Amino acid sequence: MPSMFLEGKPREFTPMALPQLANDAREAVNAALKAMSAWRNEMADTNERNGKRVIEKMSEAATTLGWPQQIVEAASTQMQHLAEMQIRAMDHLMDTWEEQLKLPNPKTASPSAMLSKLKSSPGLDFAGAWPGAEAFQNAATNPFQLWMQLGEQWQKSWTDMMSAWSTTTGPH
């Protein structure tokens, strides 16, 4: 097993000068970006800490049950992909905001380009039955629903994997 569950480097927040914005708008923007950056870094730290612990416990349980190590490896891979996707989604959101704010006048710039970027999800695609682009588009307005869909799909994949394994190995 790799020693790191997630190789998510912290994202440093540097307040943006934004001279074209009034003080209250600049403070609000910087506060929002600072909060997103803090959340993203906490998410990476939590995923790293809990991911390692969960994989260790799963490995112990699988060994005790006589299950092959491939079960733990497959679950670990899925959990790592989910954790990486969370980080990439937060980075994508912050990058999109920062790009819009760097425009000559972000207050009057058309929001359509920003909305288009927010609705796209580069590098966030999952194969198979994982939530598609629509789920990620809706995440901008309802992130809780996205996490619920991902959790449900992970649970379904885990159940399918366990069912497939138990039918191929049979009772002990």
C-alpha positions as CSV (number, residue, x, y, z in Angstrom):
1,M,0.0,0.0,0.0
2,P,1.3,3.5,-0.7
3,S,2.2,5.6,2.3
4,M,0.1,8.5,1.1
5,F,-3.7,8.2,0.5
6,L,-3.9,11.5,-1.3
7,E,-1.2,13.6,-2.6
8,G,-3.0,16.9,-2.3
9,K,-0.7,19.9,-1.7
10,P,-2.2,22.8,0.2
11,R,-3.4,25.7,-2.0
12,E,-2.1,29.0,-0.7
13,F,-4.5,31.9,-0.7
14,T,-3.1,35.3,-1.7
15,P,-5.6,38.2,-1.4
16,M,-6.3,39.7,-4.8
17,A,-5.6,43.5,-5.2
18,L,-8.5,44.1,-7.7
19,P,-8.2,47.9,-7.9
20,Q,-11.3,48.0,-10.2
21,L,-13.6,46.9,-7.3
22,A,-14.9,48.9,-4.4
23,N,-13.4,48.0,-1.0
24,D,-16.5,46.1,0.2
25,A,-16.6,44.0,-3.1
26,R,-12.8,43.3,-2.9
27,E,-13.2,42.2,0.8
28,A,-16.1,40.0,0.0
29,V,-14.3,38.3,-3.0
30,N,-11.2,37.8,-0.9
31,A,-13.2,36.4,2.0
32,A,-15.0,34.0,-0.4
33,L,-11.8,32.8,-2.0
34,K,-10.1,32.5,1.4
35,A,-13.0,30.4,2.7
36,M,-12.9,28.1,-0.4
37,S,-9.1,27.7,-0.1
38,A,-9.4,26.8,3.6
39,W,-12.2,24.3,2.9
40,R,-10.3,22.8,0.0
41,N,-7.2,22.4,2.2
42,E,-9.2,21.0,5.1
43,M,-10.8,18.5,2.7
44,A,-7.4,17.4,1.5
45,D,-6.1,17.0,5.1
46,T,-9.2,15.1,6.2
47,N,-9.1,12.8,3.1
48,E,-5.5,12.0,3.7
49,R,-5.9,11.3,7.5
50,N,-9.1,9.3,7.3
51,G,-8.2,7.6,4.0
52,K,-5.1,6.0,5.5
53,R,-7.0,5.0,8.6
54,V,-9.9,3.5,6.7
55,I,-7.7,1.5,4.3
56,E,-5.7,0.1,7.3
57,K,-8.9,-1.0,9.0
58,M,-10.3,-2.4,5.7
59,S,-7.1,-4.3,5.2
60,E,-7.2,-5.8,8.7
61,A,-10.9,-6.8,8.2
62,A,-10.3,-8.3,4.8
63,T,-7.3,-10.3,6.1
64,T,-9.4,-11.6,9.1
65,L,-12.2,-12.6,6.7
66,G,-9.8,-14.3,4.3
67,W,-10.7,-11.9,1.5
68,P,-8.2,-11.3,-1.2
69,Q,-6.2,-8.0,-1.0
70,Q,-7.7,-7.0,-4.4
71,I,-10.9,-6.1,-2.5
72,V,-9.1,-3.6,-0.4
73,E,-7.1,-2.3,-3.3
74,A,-10.2,-1.8,-5.5
75,A,-12.0,0.1,-2.6
76,S,-8.8,2.1,-1.9
77,T,-8.6,3.1,-5.6
78,Q,-12.2,4.3,-5.6
79,M,-11.8,6.3,-2.4
80,Q,-8.7,7.9,-3.7
81,H,-10.4,8.9,-7.0
82,L,-13.3,10.4,-5.1
83,A,-10.9,12.4,-2.8
84,E,-8.9,13.6,-5.8
85,M,-12.1,14.6,-7.6
86,Q,-13.2,16.7,-4.6
87,I,-9.9,18.5,-4.7
88,R,-10.0,19.1,-8.4
89,A,-13.6,20.3,-8.2
90,M,-12.6,22.9,-5.6
91,D,-9.5,24.0,-7.6
92,H,-11.6,24.3,-10.7
93,L,-14.1,26.5,-8.9
94,M,-11.5,28.8,-7.5
95,D,-9.6,29.0,-10.7
96,T,-12.8,30.0,-12.6
97,W,-13.5,32.7,-10.0
98,E,-9.9,34.0,-10.2
99,E,-10.0,34.1,-14.0
100,Q,-13.2,36.1,-14.0
101,L,-11.8,38.5,-11.4
102,K,-8.7,39.2,-13.5
103,L,-10.8,40.5,-16.4
104,P,-10.5,44.3,-16.9
105,N,-13.9,44.9,-15.2
106,P,-15.2,41.7,-13.6
107,K,-18.2,43.5,-12.3
108,T,-19.6,44.2,-15.8
109,A,-18.0,41.3,-17.7
110,S,-20.5,38.8,-19.1
111,P,-21.1,36.0,-16.7
112,S,-21.8,33.5,-19.5
113,A,-18.1,32.5,-19.9
114,M,-17.8,32.0,-16.2
115,L,-21.0,29.9,-16.1
116,S,-19.8,27.8,-19.0
117,K,-16.5,27.1,-17.2
118,L,-18.3,26.3,-14.0
119,K,-20.6,23.9,-15.8
120,S,-17.7,22.1,-17.5
121,S,-15.8,19.6,-15.4
122,P,-12.4,19.0,-16.9
123,G,-10.7,15.9,-15.5
124,L,-13.7,15.1,-13.2
125,D,-15.3,12.4,-15.3
126,F,-15.9,8.9,-14.0
127,A,-16.4,6.0,-16.2
128,G,-19.5,3.8,-16.0
129,A,-22.4,4.7,-13.8
130,W,-20.9,7.4,-11.8
131,P,-22.7,10.7,-11.9
132,G,-22.3,12.5,-15.2
133,A,-21.7,16.1,-16.2
134,E,-25.2,17.1,-15.2
135,A,-24.5,16.2,-11.5
136,F,-21.4,18.3,-11.6
137,Q,-23.2,21.2,-13.2
138,N,-25.8,21.0,-10.5
139,A,-23.1,20.9,-7.8
140,A,-22.4,24.6,-8.3
141,T,-25.9,25.3,-6.8
142,N,-26.3,22.2,-4.6
143,P,-23.0,20.6,-3.6
144,F,-24.7,18.4,-1.0
145,Q,-26.7,16.6,-3.7
146,L,-23.5,15.8,-5.6
147,W,-21.9,14.3,-2.5
148,M,-25.0,12.3,-1.8
149,Q,-25.0,10.9,-5.4
150,L,-21.3,10.1,-5.1
151,G,-21.8,8.4,-1.8
152,E,-24.7,6.3,-3.1
153,Q,-22.7,5.3,-6.2
154,W,-19.7,4.3,-4.1
155,Q,-22.0,2.2,-1.9
156,K,-23.5,0.6,-4.9
157,S,-20.1,-0.2,-6.4
158,W,-18.9,-1.6,-3.1
159,T,-22.0,-3.8,-2.8
160,D,-21.7,-5.0,-6.4
161,M,-18.0,-5.8,-5.9
162,M,-18.7,-7.7,-2.7
163,S,-21.6,-9.6,-4.4
164,A,-19.4,-10.5,-7.3
165,W,-16.6,-11.7,-5.1
166,S,-18.9,-13.8,-2.9
167,T,-20.5,-15.5,-5.9
168,T,-17.1,-16.4,-7.3
169,T,-15.6,-17.7,-4.0
170,G,-18.7,-19.3,-2.6
171,P,-19.3,-20.2,1.1
172,H,-16.3,-21.1,3.2
